[in-house]
Amino acid sequence: MTRNAASRLGPARRDEDVRAVRRDKLDVVVIGGGVTGAGAALDAASRGLSVALVEARDLAAGTSSRSSKLIHGGLRYLEQFEFGLVHEALTERGLLYTRLAPHLVRPVPFLVPLEAPVWQRAYYGAGVALYDTLATAFGHGRGMPWHRHLSKRAVRRLFPSLKQDGMHGAIRYFDGQVDDARFVLSLARTAAGYGAHVLTSTRVVDLIRDAREVVGVRVKDMESGEEYEIHARTVIAATGVWSDDVSQMFTDRPGLRVRASKGIHLLVPRSAINGDAGLILRTEKSVLFVIPWGGHWIIGTTDTDWTLDRAHPAASAADIEYLLDHVNAVLDRPLRPSDIEGVYAGLRPLLSGEDDQTSKLSREHAVVEPMLGLMLVAGGKFTTYRVMASDVVDLASKRLGEVRPSRTQDVLLAGADGFHAAWADRSGIARRHGTTVGVVEHLLERYGSLALEVLALIEERPDLGAQLIGAPEYLAAEVVYAARAEAALHIDDVLARRTRISIETPHRGTETVEQVAALMGGELGWDDATRQREIGHYLARVAAERDSQTQPDDTTADAARLGALDVRIAHP
């Protein structure tokens, strides 16, 4: 079996993985299917360790599908003199773009508008020059173009919607952009290709202990309702804002103190703002991004403490108003609430303190072994997931004996191998498969070389080449492929993460849901009652999110969002 074939995460593979983890004692169980957990599973599996990755909901269901969708060094950290941190992140950016995931990471230009003609150009110019230099020094190939200073006239041509009053030109620089949810999926599939058992809808309900050691986890299969045990020599918890919950399974004293910071983003149509680059703007609290995203703009983010429901953080009317007020301050035509196509909210896990057992590996993330056999990793940022994963698996390796060093700097993610050749031959691929170059480009930018598997589905069933109702940029084949090879078990998995229909369309997927239910149901064997239940859950989720976004504050928004149950909780 090829590694691509071994990476397919369909229903049969899930059944096989459940049998394997119940039967065999593993080297590592990783809890958490976000970018850090999937990265740790890949790191461990590529070292030759036996691994299970367990996730209570779906891959990237939490923070890792709700980011600003950037692979970046953090330009603002330079003002805090975090040169090592920025260099580390920029090195990872170059590695991902040039080698590991060129099909998923691509350059996006940003403008830093200047409000003062002399000192800001000198000050910000020096910072951006250092940013570019740090990306080049000792790195894996920067890949991104160098920055440029632009006159006021050049800025007007590049971004006509930017107010000209008080603007004295800009500096243009580049960072990386990524579909965060598809990136995590690619990580998990790559880990599966190395033999990792990937189990979504599998909630950890307890830790298994032998005296003072953690020797495994007890889990509940959220699809069947059955509980069972997975035994392992080490357990890694990469659970983000749920880190304290894992600690509390064995003690009242947290291994890592993590607080949740809510950030929301808005999507508006590309036609609402006239510009050919992103913007990075200062606010009184941090920075505000305006980011081109296909036929849309992403505007974000906020940064507020969140102490309510962590599974489904809610955006309030106050959050939305905050973003609109700040972006409208620089646009010549103000955005209105009616311009908003989608809204999403995520929780960033921030380290709020450490105890004397914590090994601080950088100022952005930390690992701790609060109990023998249990490792926690938290903090950090999406861009440096690979460093975090390597650090925590290194710590686990001290218990596992002779384990080879991390090799993920050389492990191409699923779809990367052959991507450049496929992109160069995209016209030929389109001709051979009887489709358009635009369709092939769309698939290559989402699946890399695995796009050929999606095209093979269309050859098998020509009806799958049809566009989805209400979301014509996506094909019916992508829904079937999500269920057959990408671990999608529920409608929400497809509309919110395998595609981004839930945030990219004004109807937020409600016009597409019945077609998706029919396509998924045919692949997963759903009866009519199951299809109707899935549709009902998705529609209730959208209604609850819309309601929450009209509420005045976090408390009322959270109460409104909780009006719709998670499909995995209600399913069994």
Sequence and secondary structure as in RCSB ss.txt:
>XXXX:A:sequence
MTRNAASRLGPARRDEDVRAVRRDKLDVVVIGGGVTGAGAALDAASRGLSVALVEARDLAAGTSSRSSKLIHGGL
RYLEQFEFGLVHEALTERGLLYTRLAPHLVRPVPFLVPLEAPVWQRAYYGAGVALYDTLATAFGHGRGMPWHRHL
SKRAVRRLFPSLKQDGMHGAIRYFDGQVDDARFVLSLARTAAGYGAHVLTSTRVVDLIRDAREVVGVRVKDMESG
EEYEIHARTVIAATGVWSDDVSQMFTDRPGLRVRASKGIHLLVPRSAINGDAGLILRTEKSVLFVIPWGGHWIIG
TTDTDWTLDRAHPAASAADIEYLLDHVNAVLDRPLRPSDIEGVYAGLRPLLSGEDDQTSKLSREHAVVEPMLGLM
LVAGGKFTTYRVMASDVVDLASKRLGEVRPSRTQDVLLAGADGFHAAWADRSGIARRHGTTVGVVEHLLERYGSL
ALEVLALIEERPDLGAQLIGAPEYLAAEVVYAARAEAALHIDDVLARRTRISIETPHRGTETVEQVAALMGGELG
WDDATRQREIGHYLARVAAERDSQTQPDDTTADAARLGALDVRIAHP
>XXXX:A:secstr
  HHHHT B HHHHHHHHHHHHHS EEEEEE  SHHHHHHHHHHHHTT  EEEE SS TT SGGGSS  EE   G
GGGGGT HHHHHHHHHHHHHIIIII TTTEEEEEEEEE SSTTHHHHHHHHHHHHHHHHHHTTSS   S   EEE
 HHHHHHH TTB  TT   EEEEEEEEE HHHHHHHHHHHHHHTT EEESSEEEEEEEEETTEEEEEEEEETTT 
 EEEEEEEEEEE  GGGHHHHHTTT SS SEEEEEEEEEEEEEEGGGS  SSEEEEE SSSEEEEEEETTEEEEE
   EE  S SSS    HHHHHHHHHHHHTTBSS   GGG  EEEEEEEEEEEEE TTEEE SSSEEEEEEEBTEE
EEEE  GGGHHHHHHHHHHHHHHHH S     GGG   TTTTTHHHHHHTHHHHHHHHTS HHHHHHHHHHHGGG
HHHHHHHHHH GGGGSEETTEEEEEHHHHHHHHHHB   SHHHIIIIIS HHHHSTTTTTTTHHHHHHHHHHHHT
  HHHHHHHHHHHHHHHHHHHHHTTSSSHHHHHHHHTTS  HHHH  
